[in-house]
Amino acid sequence: EPQRNGDLHHLRQRTVLPFPSRSGLPED
């Protein structure tokens, strides 16, 4: 389910705004 992954990715990015993107984005 790549669509779900993308949604979670976006949600995590927003939740990890004050934190380093790499911390919440293992793909980055």
mmCIF entry with sequence, helices, sheets and N, C-alpha, C, O atoms, coordinates in Angstrom:
data_MODEL
# 
_entry.id   MODEL 
# 
_entity.id                         1 
_entity.type                       polymer 
_entity.pdbx_number_of_molecules   1 
# 
_entity_poly.entity_id                      1 
_entity_poly.type                           'polypeptide(L)' 
_entity_poly.nstd_linkage                   no 
_entity_poly.nstd_monomer                   no 
_entity_poly.pdbx_seq_one_letter_code       EPQRNGDLHHLRQRTVLPFPSRSGLPED 
_entity_poly.pdbx_seq_one_letter_code_can   EPQRNGDLHHLRQRTVLPFPSRSGLPED 
_entity_poly.pdbx_strand_id                 A 
# 
loop_
_entity_poly_seq.entity_id 
_entity_poly_seq.num 
_entity_poly_seq.mon_id 
_entity_poly_seq.hetero 
1 1  GLU n 
1 2  PRO n 
1 3  GLN n 
1 4  ARG n 
1 5  ASN n 
1 6  GLY n 
1 7  ASP n 
1 8  LEU n 
1 9  HIS n 
1 10 HIS n 
1 11 LEU n 
1 12 ARG n 
1 13 GLN n 
1 14 ARG n 
1 15 THR n 
1 16 VAL n 
1 17 LEU n 
1 18 PRO n 
1 19 PHE n 
1 20 PRO n 
1 21 SER n 
1 22 ARG n 
1 23 SER n 
1 24 GLY n 
1 25 LEU n 
1 26 PRO n 
1 27 GLU n 
1 28 ASP n 
# 
_struct_asym.id          A 
_struct_asym.entity_id   1 
# 
loop_
_struct_conf.conf_type_id 
_struct_conf.id 
_struct_conf.pdbx_PDB_helix_id 
_struct_conf.beg_label_comp_id 
_struct_conf.beg_label_asym_id 
_struct_conf.beg_label_seq_id 
_struct_conf.pdbx_beg_PDB_ins_code 
_struct_conf.end_label_comp_id 
_struct_conf.end_label_asym_id 
_struct_conf.end_label_seq_id 
_struct_conf.pdbx_end_PDB_ins_code 
_struct_conf.beg_auth_comp_id 
_struct_conf.beg_auth_asym_id 
_struct_conf.beg_auth_seq_id 
_struct_conf.end_auth_comp_id 
_struct_conf.end_auth_asym_id 
_struct_conf.end_auth_seq_id 
_struct_conf.pdbx_PDB_helix_class 
_struct_conf.details 
_struct_conf.pdbx_PDB_helix_length 
HELX_P HELX_P1 AA1 PRO A 2  ? THR A 15 ? PRO A 2  THR A 15 1 ? 14 
HELX_P HELX_P2 AA2 SER A 21 ? GLY A 24 ? SER A 21 GLY A 24 1 ? 4  
# 
_struct_conf_type.id          HELX_P 
_struct_conf_type.criteria    ? 
_struct_conf_type.reference   ? 
# 
loop_
_atom_site.group_PDB 
_atom_site.id 
_atom_site.type_symbol 
_atom_site.label_atom_id 
_atom_site.label_alt_id 
_atom_site.label_comp_id 
_atom_site.label_asym_id 
_atom_site.label_entity_id 
_atom_site.label_seq_id 
_atom_site.pdbx_PDB_ins_code 
_atom_site.Cartn_x 
_atom_site.Cartn_y 
_atom_site.Cartn_z 
_atom_site.occupancy 
_atom_site.B_iso_or_equiv 
_atom_site.pdbx_formal_charge 
_atom_site.auth_seq_id 
_atom_site.auth_comp_id 
_atom_site.auth_asym_id 
_atom_site.auth_atom_id 
_atom_site.pdbx_PDB_model_num 
ATOM 1   N N  . GLU A 1 1  ? 0.834  -1.209 0.000  1.00 0.00 ? 1  GLU A N  1 
ATOM 2   C CA . GLU A 1 1  ? 0.000  0.000  0.000  1.00 0.00 ? 1  GLU A CA 1 
ATOM 3   C C  . GLU A 1 1  ? 0.874  1.267  0.000  1.00 0.00 ? 1  GLU A C  1 
ATOM 4   O O  . GLU A 1 1  ? 1.055  1.895  1.043  1.00 0.00 ? 1  GLU A O  1 
ATOM 5   N N  . PRO A 1 2  ? 1.394  1.624  -1.128 1.00 0.00 ? 2  PRO A N  1 
ATOM 6   C CA . PRO A 1 2  ? 2.253  2.816  -1.227 1.00 0.00 ? 2  PRO A CA 1 
ATOM 7   C C  . PRO A 1 2  ? 1.505  4.098  -0.892 1.00 0.00 ? 2  PRO A C  1 
ATOM 8   O O  . PRO A 1 2  ? 2.085  5.056  -0.380 1.00 0.00 ? 2  PRO A O  1 
ATOM 9   N N  . GLN A 1 3  ? 0.195  4.101  -1.191 1.00 0.00 ? 3  GLN A N  1 
ATOM 10  C CA . GLN A 1 3  ? -0.612 5.298  -0.893 1.00 0.00 ? 3  GLN A CA 1 
ATOM 11  C C  . GLN A 1 3  ? -0.637 5.554  0.613  1.00 0.00 ? 3  GLN A C  1 
ATOM 12  O O  . GLN A 1 3  ? -0.486 6.691  1.060  1.00 0.00 ? 3  GLN A O  1 
ATOM 13  N N  . ARG A 1 4  ? -0.828 4.500  1.378  1.00 0.00 ? 4  ARG A N  1 
ATOM 14  C CA . ARG A 1 4  ? -0.888 4.660  2.839  1.00 0.00 ? 4  ARG A CA 1 
ATOM 15  C C  . ARG A 1 4  ? 0.469  5.130  3.352  1.00 0.00 ? 4  ARG A C  1 
ATOM 16  O O  . ARG A 1 4  ? 0.551  5.986  4.233  1.00 0.00 ? 4  ARG A O  1 
ATOM 17  N N  . ASN A 1 5  ? 1.526  4.562  2.791  1.00 0.00 ? 5  ASN A N  1 
ATOM 18  C CA . ASN A 1 5  ? 2.880  4.947  3.203  1.00 0.00 ? 5  ASN A CA 1 
ATOM 19  C C  . ASN A 1 5  ? 3.101  6.436  2.955  1.00 0.00 ? 5  ASN A C  1 
ATOM 20  O O  . ASN A 1 5  ? 3.666  7.141  3.790  1.00 0.00 ? 5  ASN A O  1 
ATOM 21  N N  . GLY A 1 6  ? 2.647  6.899  1.798  1.00 0.00 ? 6  GLY A N  1 
ATOM 22  C CA . GLY A 1 6  ? 2.810  8.319  1.473  1.00 0.00 ? 6  GLY A CA 1 
ATOM 23  C C  . GLY A 1 6  ? 2.069  9.197  2.467  1.00 0.00 ? 6  GLY A C  1 
ATOM 24  O O  . GLY A 1 6  ? 2.584  10.230 2.896  1.00 0.00 ? 6  GLY A O  1 
ATOM 25  N N  . ASP A 1 7  ? 0.854  8.784  2.836  1.00 0.00 ? 7  ASP A N  1 
ATOM 26  C CA . ASP A 1 7  ? 0.075  9.566  3.800  1.00 0.00 ? 7  ASP A CA 1 
ATOM 27  C C  . ASP A 1 7  ? 0.801  9.630  5.134  1.00 0.00 ? 7  ASP A C  1 
ATOM 28  O O  . ASP A 1 7  ? 0.931  10.699 5.729  1.00 0.00 ? 7  ASP A O  1 
ATOM 29  N N  . LEU A 1 8  ? 1.271  8.479  5.600  1.00 0.00 ? 8  LEU A N  1 
ATOM 30  C CA . LEU A 1 8  ? 1.980  8.427  6.877  1.00 0.00 ? 8  LEU A CA 1 
ATOM 31  C C  . LEU A 1 8  ? 3.243  9.272  6.794  1.00 0.00 ? 8  LEU A C  1 
ATOM 32  O O  . LEU A 1 8  ? 3.615  9.952  7.750  1.00 0.00 ? 8  LEU A O  1 
ATOM 33  N N  . HIS A 1 9  ? 3.897  9.220  5.638  1.00 0.00 ? 9  HIS A N  1 
ATOM 34  C CA . HIS A 1 9  ? 5.136  9.983  5.450  1.00 0.00 ? 9  HIS A CA 1 
ATOM 35  C C  . HIS A 1 9  ? 4.854  11.475 5.631  1.00 0.00 ? 9  HIS A C  1 
ATOM 36  O O  . HIS A 1 9  ? 5.595  12.185 6.310  1.00 0.00 ? 9  HIS A O  1 
ATOM 37  N N  . HIS A 1 10 ? 3.756  11.937 5.002  1.00 0.00 ? 10 HIS A N  1 
ATOM 38  C CA . HIS A 1 10 ? 3.407  13.356 5.099  1.00 0.00 ? 10 HIS A CA 1 
ATOM 39  C C  . HIS A 1 10 ? 3.028  13.719 6.529  1.00 0.00 ? 10 HIS A C  1 
ATOM 40  O O  . HIS A 1 10 ? 3.419  14.768 7.042  1.00 0.00 ? 10 HIS A O  1 
ATOM 41  N N  . LEU A 1 11 ? 2.259  12.836 7.166  1.00 0.00 ? 11 LEU A N  1 
ATOM 42  C CA . LEU A 1 11 ? 1.827  13.094 8.542  1.00 0.00 ? 11 LEU A CA 1 
ATOM 43  C C  . LEU A 1 11 ? 3.036  13.168 9.460  1.00 0.00 ? 11 LEU A C  1 
ATOM 44  O O  . LEU A 1 11 ? 3.124  14.041 10.323 1.00 0.00 ? 11 LEU A O  1 
ATOM 45  N N  . ARG A 1 12 ? 3.963  12.243 9.264  1.00 0.00 ? 12 ARG A N  1 
ATOM 46  C CA . ARG A 1 12 ? 5.162  12.229 10.114 1.00 0.00 ? 12 ARG A CA 1 
ATOM 47  C C  . ARG A 1 12 ? 5.984  13.492 9.877  1.00 0.00 ? 12 ARG A C  1 
ATOM 48  O O  . ARG A 1 12 ? 6.512  14.083 10.819 1.00 0.00 ? 12 ARG A O  1 
ATOM 49  N N  . GLN A 1 13 ? 6.089  13.898 8.619  1.00 0.00 ? 13 GLN A N  1 
ATOM 50  C CA . GLN A 1 13 ? 6.872  15.098 8.301  1.00 0.00 ? 13 GLN A CA 1 
ATOM 51  C C  . GLN A 1 13 ? 6.299  16.303 9.053  1.00 0.00 ? 13 GLN A C  1 
ATOM 52  O O  . GLN A 1 13 ? 7.046  17.126 9.581  1.00 0.00 ? 13 GLN A O  1 
ATOM 53  N N  . ARG A 1 14 ? 4.969  16.397 9.098  1.00 0.00 ? 14 ARG A N  1 
ATOM 54  C CA . ARG A 1 14 ? 4.334  17.535 9.768  1.00 0.00 ? 14 ARG A CA 1 
ATOM 55  C C  . ARG A 1 14 ? 4.537  17.427 11.278 1.00 0.00 ? 14 ARG A C  1 
ATOM 56  O O  . ARG A 1 14 ? 4.740  18.430 11.963 1.00 0.00 ? 14 ARG A O  1 
ATOM 57  N N  . THR A 1 15 ? 4.478  16.188 11.787 1.00 0.00 ? 15 THR A N  1 
ATOM 58  C CA . THR A 1 15 ? 4.638  15.995 13.230 1.00 0.00 ? 15 THR A CA 1 
ATOM 59  C C  . THR A 1 15 ? 6.080  16.239 13.652 1.00 0.00 ? 15 THR A C  1 
ATOM 60  O O  . THR A 1 15 ? 6.354  16.575 14.804 1.00 0.00 ? 15 THR A O  1 
ATOM 61  N N  . VAL A 1 16 ? 6.999  16.067 12.704 1.00 0.00 ? 16 VAL A N  1 
ATOM 62  C CA . VAL A 1 16 ? 8.428  16.231 13.034 1.00 0.00 ? 16 VAL A CA 1 
ATOM 63  C C  . VAL A 1 16 ? 8.943  17.552 12.468 1.00 0.00 ? 16 VAL A C  1 
ATOM 64  O O  . VAL A 1 16 ? 10.069 17.639 11.978 1.00 0.00 ? 16 VAL A O  1 
ATOM 65  N N  . LEU A 1 17 ? 8.092  18.583 12.545 1.00 0.00 ? 17 LEU A N  1 
ATOM 66  C CA . LEU A 1 17 ? 8.507  19.884 12.023 1.00 0.00 ? 17 LEU A CA 1 
ATOM 67  C C  . LEU A 1 17 ? 9.630  20.487 12.872 1.00 0.00 ? 17 LEU A C  1 
ATOM 68  O O  . LEU A 1 17 ? 10.660 20.880 12.324 1.00 0.00 ? 17 LEU A O  1 
ATOM 69  N N  . PRO A 1 18 ? 9.456  20.570 14.187 1.00 0.00 ? 18 PRO A N  1 
ATOM 70  C CA . PRO A 1 18 ? 10.497 21.152 15.042 1.00 0.00 ? 18 PRO A CA 1 
ATOM 71  C C  . PRO A 1 18 ? 11.716 20.245 15.170 1.00 0.00 ? 18 PRO A C  1 
ATOM 72  O O  . PRO A 1 18 ? 12.764 20.681 15.648 1.00 0.00 ? 18 PRO A O  1 
ATOM 73  N N  . PHE A 1 19 ? 11.589 18.994 14.750 1.00 0.00 ? 19 PHE A N  1 
ATOM 74  C CA . PHE A 1 19 ? 12.707 18.053 14.856 1.00 0.00 ? 19 PHE A CA 1 
ATOM 75  C C  . PHE A 1 19 ? 13.349 17.859 13.487 1.00 0.00 ? 19 PHE A C  1 
ATOM 76  O O  . PHE A 1 19 ? 12.750 18.213 12.472 1.00 0.00 ? 19 PHE A O  1 
ATOM 77  N N  . PRO A 1 20 ? 14.551 17.305 13.443 1.00 0.00 ? 20 PRO A N  1 
ATOM 78  C CA . PRO A 1 20 ? 15.226 17.036 12.167 1.00 0.00 ? 20 PRO A CA 1 
ATOM 79  C C  . PRO A 1 20 ? 14.392 16.129 11.276 1.00 0.00 ? 20 PRO A C  1 
ATOM 80  O O  . PRO A 1 20 ? 13.876 15.111 11.736 1.00 0.00 ? 20 PRO A O  1 
ATOM 81  N N  . SER A 1 21 ? 14.257 16.488 10.013 1.00 0.00 ? 21 SER A N  1 
ATOM 82  C CA . SER A 1 21 ? 13.447 15.702 9.072  1.00 0.00 ? 21 SER A CA 1 
ATOM 83  C C  . SER A 1 21 ? 13.966 14.272 9.002  1.00 0.00 ? 21 SER A C  1 
ATOM 84  O O  . SER A 1 21 ? 13.184 13.325 8.927  1.00 0.00 ? 21 SER A O  1 
ATOM 85  N N  . ARG A 1 22 ? 15.277 14.119 9.026  1.00 0.00 ? 22 ARG A N  1 
ATOM 86  C CA . ARG A 1 22 ? 15.853 12.769 8.896  1.00 0.00 ? 22 ARG A CA 1 
ATOM 87  C C  . ARG A 1 22 ? 15.388 11.875 10.049 1.00 0.00 ? 22 ARG A C  1 
ATOM 88  O O  . ARG A 1 22 ? 15.255 10.662 9.889  1.00 0.00 ? 22 ARG A O  1 
ATOM 89  N N  . SER A 1 23 ? 15.146 12.483 11.202 1.00 0.00 ? 23 SER A N  1 
ATOM 90  C CA . SER A 1 23 ? 14.725 11.693 12.369 1.00 0.00 ? 23 SER A CA 1 
ATOM 91  C C  . SER A 1 23 ? 13.380 11.027 12.095 1.00 0.00 ? 23 SER A C  1 
ATOM 92  O O  . SER A 1 23 ? 13.158 9.884  12.494 1.00 0.00 ? 23 SER A O  1 
ATOM 93  N N  . GLY A 1 24 ? 12.485 11.741 11.416 1.00 0.00 ? 24 GLY A N  1 
ATOM 94  C CA . GLY A 1 24 ? 11.156 11.188 11.153 1.00 0.00 ? 24 GLY A CA 1 
ATOM 95  C C  . GLY A 1 24 ? 11.050 10.607 9.756  1.00 0.00 ? 24 GLY A C  1 
ATOM 96  O O  . GLY A 1 24 ? 10.080 9.924  9.428  1.00 0.00 ? 24 GLY A O  1 
ATOM 97  N N  . LEU A 1 25 ? 12.062 10.885 8.928  1.00 0.00 ? 25 LEU A N  1 
ATOM 98  C CA . LEU A 1 25 ? 12.017 10.375 7.554  1.00 0.00 ? 25 LEU A CA 1 
ATOM 99  C C  . LEU A 1 25 ? 13.223 9.482  7.276  1.00 0.00 ? 25 LEU A C  1 
ATOM 100 O O  . LEU A 1 25 ? 14.261 9.953  6.811  1.00 0.00 ? 25 LEU A O  1 
ATOM 101 N N  . PRO A 1 26 ? 13.077 8.195  7.566  1.00 0.00 ? 26 PRO A N  1 
ATOM 102 C CA . PRO A 1 26 ? 14.184 7.250  7.342  1.00 0.00 ? 26 PRO A CA 1 
ATOM 103 C C  . PRO A 1 26 ? 14.568 7.160  5.875  1.00 0.00 ? 26 PRO A C  1 
ATOM 104 O O  . PRO A 1 26 ? 15.697 6.802  5.538  1.00 0.00 ? 26 PRO A O  1 
ATOM 105 N N  . GLU A 1 27 ? 13.621 7.488  5.005  1.00 0.00 ? 27 GLU A N  1 
ATOM 106 C CA . GLU A 1 27 ? 13.896 7.405  3.564  1.00 0.00 ? 27 GLU A CA 1 
ATOM 107 C C  . GLU A 1 27 ? 14.827 8.533  3.124  1.00 0.00 ? 27 GLU A C  1 
ATOM 108 O O  . GLU A 1 27 ? 15.597 8.379  2.176  1.00 0.00 ? 27 GLU A O  1 
ATOM 109 N N  . ASP A 1 28 ? 14.750 9.662  3.817  1.00 0.00 ? 28 ASP A N  1 
ATOM 110 C CA . ASP A 1 28 ? 15.581 10.800 3.441  1.00 0.00 ? 28 ASP A CA 1 
ATOM 111 C C  . ASP A 1 28 ? 17.037 10.494 3.746  1.00 0.00 ? 28 ASP A C  1 
ATOM 112 O O  . ASP A 1 28 ? 17.908 11.329 3.502  1.00 0.00 ? 28 ASP A O  1 
# 
